[in-house]
Amino acid sequence: MLTEKTAPKSHSTWWVCYGSALLSALGAVLLRWLLDPFLGDNLAFPTIYGAVAFSVWFGRWKPAVLTAVAGFLGLVYLLFAPRHALTLDGKTLAAFIGYFLSCGLIILFGELMNRGRDQTEFERRERRRAEQAHAHEKKLLATILASIKDAVIATNLAGRITFFNGEAERLTGWTNAEAVGELLPTVLCLINEPGREPAENPVEHVLRTGEISRPAKNTILLSKNRMETTVEISGSPIRDPDGLLSGILLVFRDVTAHGKARRASAHLAAIVEFSGDAIMTKNLNGVIQSWNAGAERLFGYRPEEIIGKPVTVLFPPDRLQEEDQILERLRAGRPAERIDTIRVTKDGRRIPVSLNVSPIKDAEGQVIGASKIIHDTTELVAAREALFREKELLSITLASIGDGVIVTDAGGRVVFLNNEAERLTGWKSSESAGRPLGEVFRVINEQTRAPEQDPVEIVLRLGKPVALANHTLLIGKDESETPIDDSAAPIQQSGGPFCGVVLIFRDFTERKRSEEALREAHEQLANRALDLEKLVEQRTLRLNEIIGDLEAFSYSMVLDIKNDFAN
């Protein structure tokens, strides 16, 4: 039985249906009235039965009821005695009951026939509509499968390809015309990435288990021209309306880039996790969201103890304002910065650290948090302090020694002058810094008055300490002249290139005076020695004369004594 929703509606309007019902009743009454001379009181209603049958066929049961009522009244008025009057006697009542039972049967059977006809027409239209919808869905499904970015292959139960979309063509190197009808292993050649062994055919898995195969990863697809593509592939059973397996649907995609990204992500995660530095992330509210092993070693907090807490638990009380400045910088999207500061460990120790803060952005480029790389600078700070003390001690030492000291960089520009160098050159260390050495340390030859060669150039060329020429005069800033004795040596880091020159010189004035006095004394001694030598020579000559006179006197005396003895 059709419901009112499913029953087709008449194409005729209501007034046509009811009008045709009245006309058919009128026609049937007139026809019976015309046949009255031949039929008399017999067969009063046959023409009306035909009219009722027509009305129920044309306008359904309601117009047919109108035809039956109108026809009965018309015939009672024209044919039943007394004629031309509507009376209700026993004969009329009996005829009325028989008439309406007959009309009811005609209307009932007619309505049943109409509804059967409507049901048939409805089923025909629904079947045509379903066939059209199925064809449309099939066409739409084929279009969707051909258009999606994933590769799709459908096979029958024998494993022969029945559908092959464009992405499958691109990845396998087979065209649709070549692939359809071929066995799947001929077109889809799969191997495992680690061992390079043939991978299980997803069709075989589905046929064996009747279930969807999970996406296989680390699978390589060898195309027709033997190109390799890393794919992720899964298979699903295709079942008919009765639930019977009718084929297999394979869906796979190129995950080469995803695999590289996954490996890069895993590599990056390993770097972060096992980095020697502390690495953490936080949201824009300053709440810690990740915490690596380096952070645990540095601060002493385990991840479950610190994640979800504000990052300020690591701040000393006097540096809480730093977090506000960092968050303000992040929200403004300003670039990363490096901060040297102090942080507090779980056991309350204050440690010097160096922070590198970088914004974390989502796919739309919005800043959603920050990453921090925290490096413990305890040893660096200690080394800096030690270096500062050494530099301070060196500066005090250089400033305290009696010789002048000038330090230059590798380009020959002044870096440092000690007190004696300031006194001798007339330049202050602050005003000479960065100036070429030749401008501060002007030297000439005392005898020729010619400029001496730049000592830095000599040292850097020879690569060893050198002593400058004698008779060197230093011309001060006020053009005063000071005789100096100097030497220069390279400054070299261990195993590295020369990074500068140190020049040591001293005031030679007093020494020169001493040398002059000594030279004069030597000259005087030499002159006196000559005078003594002349005097000795003169005395020697006089002595020789005396000795000669004595010898002559002695000889005369001997002759006299000899003569006396002879006499």
ZAMARGU-4260 file (C-alpha; in steps of 0.2 Angstrom, whole numbers, plus 5000, padded with zeros to 4 digits):
<rodrens>
0) 5000/5000/5000 | 5007/5017/4995 | 5008/5030/5008 | 5002/5048/5005 | 5021/5053/5003
5) 5025/5040/4991 | 5009/5041/4980 | 5011/5050/4964 | 4999/5065/4963 | 4987/5068/4949
10) 4993/5079/4935 | 4975/5086/4934 | 4969/5100/4945 | 4955/5097/4957 | 4942/5107/4948
15) 4946/5097/4932 | 4944/5081/4941 | 4928/5086/4950 | 4921/5094/4934 | 4924/5079/4924
20) 4916/5068/4938 | 4900/5079/4937 | 4900/5079/4918 | 4902/5060/4918 | 4887/5058/4930
25) 4877/5070/4919 | 4881/5060/4904 | 4877/5043/4912 | 4860/5050/4918 | 4855/5057/4901
30) 4861/5041/4893 | 4850/5031/4904 | 4835/5043/4902 | 4837/5041/4883 | 4836/5022/4885
35) 4822/5023/4897 | 4809/5018/4883 | 4818/5002/4880 | 4823/4997/4898 | 4809/5004/4909
40) 4812/5001/4927 | 4825/4988/4924 | 4844/4991/4924 | 4843/5008/4932 | 4861/5011/4935
45) 4873/5002/4922 | 4877/5019/4914 | 4881/5026/4931 | 4893/5012/4935 | 4903/5016/4919
50) 4903/5034/4924 | 4909/5030/4942 | 4923/5018/4934 | 4928/5032/4923 | 4929/5045/4937
55) 4939/5033/4949 | 4951/5030/4934 | 4953/5049/4930 | 4951/5058/4946 | 4953/5044/4960
60) 4941/5040/4973 | 4934/5056/4979 | 4928/5062/4962 | 4921/5045/4959 | 4911/5047/4975
65) 4904/5063/4968 | 4899/5055/4952 | 4890/5041/4961 | 4880/5053/4972 | 4876/5065/4958
70) 4871/5050/4947 | 4860/5042/4960 | 4851/5058/4963 | 4848/5061/4945 | 4842/5044/4941
75) 4830/5044/4957 | 4823/5061/4951 | 4820/5055/4933 | 4816/5037/4934 | 4810/5032/4951
80) 4791/5034/4954 | 4785/5046/4957 | 4795/5053/4944 | 4803/5071/4944 | 4803/5070/4963
85) 4815/5065/4976 | 4806/5053/4988 | 4814/5040/5000 | 4803/5024/5001 | 4808/5006/5004
90) 4811/5003/4986 | 4822/5018/4984 | 4831/5013/5000 | 4834/4996/4994 | 4840/5002/4977
95) 4851/5015/4986 | 4860/5002/4997 | 4863/4990/4982 | 4869/5005/4971 | 4881/5011/4983
100) 4888/4994/4987 | 4891/4991/4969 | 4899/5009/4967 | 4909/5006/4983 | 4916/4990/4975
105) 4919/4999/4958 | 4928/5013/4967 | 4938/5001/4979 | 4944/4990/4964 | 4947/5005/4954
110) 4957/5014/4968 | 4967/4998/4970 | 4971/4997/4952 | 4976/5015/4952 | 4987/5012/4967
115) 4995/4997/4959 | 4998/5007/4943 | 5005/5021/4954 | 5016/5009/4963 | 5022/5002/4947
120) 5025/5019/4940 | 5033/5025/4956 | 5045/5010/4957 | 5049/5013/4939 | 5053/5031/4942
125) 5063/5026/4958 | 5073/5013/4949 | 5077/5025/4935 | 5081/5038/4948 | 5092/5026/4957
130) 5100/5020/4941 | 5104/5038/4936 | 5110/5042/4954 | 5121/5026/4953 | 5128/5031/4936
135) 5131/5049/4943 | 5139/5042/4959 | 5149/5030/4949 | 5155/5044/4937 | 5158/5056/4952
140) 5168/5042/4961 | 5178/5039/4946 | 5181/5058/4944 | 5186/5059/4962 | 5198/5044/4962
145) 5206/5051/4946 | 5208/5068/4953 | 5214/5065/4971 | 5232/5067/4975 | 5234/5049/4981
150) 5237/5035/4969 | 5222/5023/4968 | 5222/5006/4960 | 5207/4994/4960 | 5209/4976/4956
155) 5197/4961/4954 | 5198/4945/4964 | 5211/4938/4952 | 5222/4953/4955 | 5220/4961/4938
160) 5219/4980/4938 | 5202/4987/4934 | 5205/5005/4939 | 5221/5016/4938 | 5221/5035/4942
165) 5233/5049/4936 | 5244/5049/4951 | 5246/5030/4950 | 5252/5033/4932 | 5264/5046/4938
170) 5272/5036/4952 | 5272/5019/4943 | 5277/5025/4925 | 5263/5015/4918 | 5248/5023/4908
175) 5230/5018/4912 | 5229/5009/4895 | 5244/4999/4899 | 5240/4995/4917 | 5221/4990/4916
180) 5220/4971/4914 | 5238/4968/4920 | 5242/4958/4936 | 5245/4970/4950 | 5263/4963/4954
185) 5268/4967/4936 | 5264/4986/4938 | 5266/4988/4956 | 5284/4983/4961 | 5287/4985/4980
190) 5302/4982/4991 | 5306/4985/5009 | 5318/5000/5011 | 5330/4992/5025 | 5333/4975/5017
195) 5329/4978/4999 | 5318/4963/4999 | 5301/4961/4990 | 5287/4968/5001 | 5271/4959/5004
200) 5258/4963/4991 | 5243/4972/5000 | 5231/4962/4989 | 5237/4946/4996 | 5235/4952/5014
205) 5217/4958/5010 | 5212/4942/5002 | 5220/4932/5016 | 5212/4942/5030 | 5197/4950/5022
210) 5202/4966/5032 | 5210/4983/5028 | 5229/4982/5028 | 5237/4995/5039 | 5248/5008/5029
215) 5265/5000/5026 | 5279/5012/5029 | 5297/5012/5023 | 5291/5004/5007 | 5300/5008/4990
220) 5290/5008/4974 | 5301/5004/4958 | 5293/5013/4943 | 5293/5006/4926 | 5310/5015/4922
225) 5317/5008/4939 | 5315/5025/4948 | 5313/5023/4967 | 5300/5032/4977 | 5296/5030/4995
230) 5278/5026/4997 | 5265/5023/5011 | 5252/5010/5004 | 5236/5002/5011 | 5223/4990/5004
235) 5205/4989/5007 | 5192/4976/5002 | 5178/4981/4989 | 5162/4972/4994 | 5145/4971/4984
240) 5129/4975/4992 | 5127/4958/4999 | 5144/4960/5008 | 5153/4948/4996 | 5171/4952/4992
245) 5172/4958/4974 | 5189/4967/4973 | 5203/4976/4981 | 5206/4995/4982 | 5224/5001/4985
250) 5229/5018/4990 | 5247/5024/4991 | 5256/5041/4991 | 5273/5048/4989 | 5281/5051/5006
255) 5299/5054/5000 | 5298/5071/5006 | 5289/5066/5022 | 5302/5053/5026 | 5316/5065/5024
260) 5306/5078/5035 | 5303/5064/5048 | 5321/5059/5048 | 5327/5077/5049 | 5314/5080/5063
265) 5321/5064/5072 | 5338/5070/5069 | 5334/5087/5076 | 5325/5080/5091 | 5340/5069/5095
270) 5351/5084/5094 | 5340/5094/5105 | 5338/5080/5118 | 5356/5075/5119 | 5364/5093/5117
275) 5376/5098/5130 | 5367/5114/5132 | 5350/5116/5140 | 5336/5118/5128 | 5318/5122/5133
280) 5302/5130/5125 | 5289/5140/5132 | 5272/5148/5127 | 5269/5167/5126 | 5263/5166/5144
285) 5280/5161/5150 | 5275/5143/5154 | 5288/5129/5151 | 5282/5117/5138 | 5298/5106/5134
290) 5314/5102/5144 | 5329/5092/5137 | 5342/5082/5146 | 5354/5096/5146 | 5342/5107/5155
295) 5339/5094/5168 | 5358/5092/5171 | 5361/5111/5172 | 5346/5116/5183 | 5342/5099/5192
300) 5324/5098/5188 | 5316/5083/5180 | 5304/5086/5165 | 5289/5081/5175 | 5294/5093/5189
305) 5296/5109/5178 | 5285/5107/5163 | 5269/5117/5165 | 5277/5129/5178 | 5282/5147/5174
310) 5300/5150/5168 | 5302/5163/5182 | 5306/5149/5194 | 5323/5149/5186 | 5325/5168/5189
315) 5333/5176/5204 | 5322/5189/5212 | 5332/5204/5206 | 5330/5198/5188 | 5312/5195/5186
320) 5309/5210/5175 | 5320/5201/5161 | 5305/5189/5157 | 5294/5204/5154 | 5306/5211/5142
325) 5309/5195/5133 | 5290/5191/5131 | 5287/5209/5125 | 5301/5207/5112 | 5293/5190/5106
330) 5276/5196/5105 | 5282/5211/5094 | 5290/5198/5083 | 5307/5205/5085 | 5322/5194/5080
335) 5332/5183/5092 | 5344/5190/5104 | 5358/5184/5116 | 5357/5188/5134 | 5371/5186/5147
340) 5362/5184/5164 | 5360/5174/5180 | 5349/5159/5183 | 5345/5149/5199 | 5346/5130/5200
345) 5334/5118/5210 | 5346/5118/5224 | 5347/5137/5225 | 5364/5140/5216 | 5366/5156/5206
350) 5375/5152/5189 | 5380/5163/5175 | 5372/5158/5159 | 5371/5164/5141 | 5353/5164/5133
355) 5349/5163/5115 | 5330/5167/5113 | 5321/5163/5097 | 5302/5165/5092 | 5292/5149/5088
360) 5280/5152/5074 | 5265/5142/5068 | 5260/5138/5050 | 5253/5155/5047 | 5268/5164/5054
365) 5261/5169/5070 | 5272/5169/5085 | 5266/5156/5098 | 5281/5153/5109 | 5299/5154/5111
370) 5314/5142/5112 | 5329/5145/5123 | 5346/5138/5122 | 5355/5141/5139 | 5373/5139/5140
375) 5382/5138/5157 | 5396/5151/5157 | 5403/5148/5174 | 5420/5142/5167 | 5419/5156/5154
380) 5416/5170/5167 | 5430/5163/5178 | 5441/5163/5163 | 5436/5181/5159 | 5439/5186/5177
385) 5456/5178/5177 | 5460/5186/5160 | 5455/5203/5167 | 5465/5201/5182 | 5480/5196/5171
390) 5477/5210/5160 | 5476/5222/5175 | 5492/5215/5182 | 5500/5216/5166 | 5495/5234/5164
395) 5501/5238/5181 | 5517/5230/5178 | 5520/5238/5161 | 5515/5255/5169 | 5527/5253/5183
400) 5543/5248/5174 | 5556/5261/5170 | 5557/5258/5152 | 5544/5265/5139 | 5532/5252/5132
405) 5521/5253/5117 | 5510/5239/5111 | 5503/5239/5093 | 5491/5228/5084 | 5496/5218/5068
410) 5492/5233/5058 | 5504/5244/5067 | 5491/5254/5076 | 5495/5259/5094 | 5485/5249/5107
415) 5494/5254/5124 | 5507/5266/5131 | 5514/5265/5148 | 5518/5280/5159 | 5536/5281/5154
420) 5531/5280/5135 | 5519/5294/5138 | 5533/5304/5146 | 5545/5301/5132 | 5533/5303/5117
425) 5522/5317/5125 | 5507/5307/5120 | 5493/5300/5131 | 5488/5282/5130 | 5470/5287/5127
430) 5474/5299/5113 | 5486/5288/5104 | 5475/5273/5104 | 5472/5268/5085 | 5485/5280/5078
435) 5499/5273/5067 | 5515/5270/5077 | 5525/5281/5066 | 5514/5296/5071 | 5517/5293/5090
440) 5534/5285/5089 | 5545/5296/5078 | 5563/5291/5077 | 5578/5298/5067 | 5596/5295/5066
445) 5606/5306/5077 | 5620/5309/5065 | 5611/5309/5048 | 5594/5316/5054 | 5586/5304/5042
450) 5570/5295/5048 | 5573/5277/5055 | 5563/5262/5048 | 5546/5258/5056 | 5551/5244/5069
455) 5534/5236/5067 | 5537/5233/5049 | 5554/5226/5053 | 5547/5214/5066 | 5532/5208/5056
460) 5544/5205/5041 | 5557/5196/5050 | 5546/5187/5063 | 5558/5189/5077 | 5564/5202/5090
465) 5575/5215/5083 | 5586/5229/5091 | 5585/5246/5083 | 5600/5256/5076 | 5612/5265/5087
470) 5612/5284/5088 | 5593/5285/5088 | 5583/5300/5093 | 5565/5300/5098 | 5556/5316/5092
475) 5542/5320/5105 | 5525/5327/5102 | 5533/5344/5107 | 5547/5341/5095 | 5559/5338/5109
480) 5573/5326/5106 | 5578/5311/5117 | 5592/5299/5113 | 5585/5281/5116 | 5590/5263/5116
485) 5576/5252/5110 | 5571/5235/5104 | 5555/5227/5097 | 5547/5209/5098 | 5532/5201/5090
490) 5516/5196/5100 | 5510/5179/5094 | 5497/5168/5101 | 5501/5150/5104 | 5503/5142/5086
495) 5494/5157/5079 | 5498/5172/5068 | 5506/5188/5074 | 5494/5199/5082 | 5505/5214/5086
500) 5521/5221/5092 | 5528/5226/5108 | 5541/5240/5108 | 5553/5243/5123 | 5564/5259/5124
505) 5573/5269/5137 | 5580/5287/5139 | 5598/5286/5134 | 5602/5304/5139 | 5610/5300/5156
510) 5619/5285/5149 | 5625/5295/5135 | 5632/5308/5147 | 5641/5295/5157 | 5648/5288/5141
515) 5654/5305/5136 | 5662/5308/5153 | 5670/5291/5153 | 5676/5295/5135 | 5683/5312/5141
520) 5691/5303/5156 | 5699/5290/5144 | 5706/5304/5133 | 5713/5313/5149 | 5721/5297/5155
525) 5728/5294/5138 | 5735/5311/5137 | 5743/5310/5154 | 5750/5293/5149 | 5758/5301/5134
530) 5765/5315/5145 | 5772/5302/5158 | 5779/5292/5143 | 5788/5308/5137 | 5794/5312/5155
535) 5800/5294/5157 | 5809/5295/5141 | 5817/5311/5146 | 5822/5304/5163 | 5828/5289/5154
540) 5839/5299/5143 | 5845/5309/5158 | 5849/5294/5168 | 5858/5287/5153 | 5868/5302/5152
545) 5872/5301/5171 | 5876/5283/5169 | 5888/5288/5155 | 5896/5301/5165 | 5898/5289/5180
550) 5905/5276/5169 | 5918/5289/5162 | 5922/5295/5180 | 5924/5278/5186 | 5935/5273/5172
555) 5946/5289/5175 | 5947/5285/5193 | 5952/5267/5189 | 5966/5274/5178 | 5971/5286/5191
560) 5972/5272/5204 | 5981/5261/5193 | 5993/5274/5189 | 5995/5278/5208 | 5999/5259/5211
565) 6011/5259/5196 | 6020/5274/5204
</rodrens>
